[in-house]
Amino acid sequence: MTQVQAPGVRTAADTPFELPARVSLAHRIGMLLAVGVPPLGLLAAIIGMWGWGFTWVELVLFISMYAATGLGVTVGFHRLLTHRSFETYRPVKFALAVLGSMTLQGPVLNWVAVHRRHHQHSDGIDDPHSPNLSGGGLWGTIAGWWHAHIGWMFRTDLSNLTEYVRDFRSDRMVQFVHRHFGAWVALGLLIPTVLGGVISGTWTGALLGFLWGGLVRIFFGHHATFSINSICHMWGGRPFRAHDNSRNNFLCGVLALGEGWHNNHHAFPTSARHGLAWWQIDLSYVFIRTLAWTRLAWRVRVPGREAMDAKRAVPG
């Protein structure tokens, strides 16, 4: 049955949605603060250890906030929203998108669009953050690593990003999370600050919560994710054939909650499981399986044995 739309009323699908095609000066300043302030927070936290010490409260706040917000990126931004590797209920999707936004890695739809563009052009000229296009030799390696790790975020050309997220044009919930990115970042800093103050009963505890559960957590989360763009396209194993230089790196696999099995991921982009061998630690997949066990996730996509055997790289 055809529905009649009242004059002047616009549906979600009609609502204009565009990502900026170029990075403004204000955006670059914001990016500079985003990647520059957390290291200062780490320095302040280290200095503070001599005066205030480091207790189980700060440790728990750091680990819990790192895990929760990290899963927001690895499970929410990446495996769910970017690659649709499983399905879940909208409240779970909302919570994961909010947690991912707390990492200060950019608004959710920017993140998804850049990552989809990366997969389409991986290690090619249009890859936003390939480390393998800066020439050979020591200087080329250093320049490539720097570009993939941090430098690419300050480039001005981000044309066609909107085309990579057209499937979200009618998803008001995800657009809501995207538009209120700053609020989620602030909330991610406020939560450990309040918890630190309440648990310790002091303003010093609140400050330490802000530092360890906030800025220090953001710093380590940033560089765990950034290392997937840089290290995991430069150093590591390649058990599967892929059209790029993606690599598996054990250290990144652990610190980035399973994202470091990057060659596996590029061989099977829609797989919810990145650690395809029993010894490849993938905490993000453990979380997804837990969601499935509690019936909060379904249609979890994992490659079969035949598919993996067909893509295995030939030794030598």
Helices and strands as residue ranges (DSSP letters): G 12-14, H 25-52, H 56-71, I 72-82, E 87-88, H 90-101, H 108-120, H 137-149, G 151-154, G 161-168, H 172-179, H 181-200, H 203-209, I 210-216, H 217-229, G 231-233, H 250-255, H 262-267, H 283-293, E 297-298, H 305-311
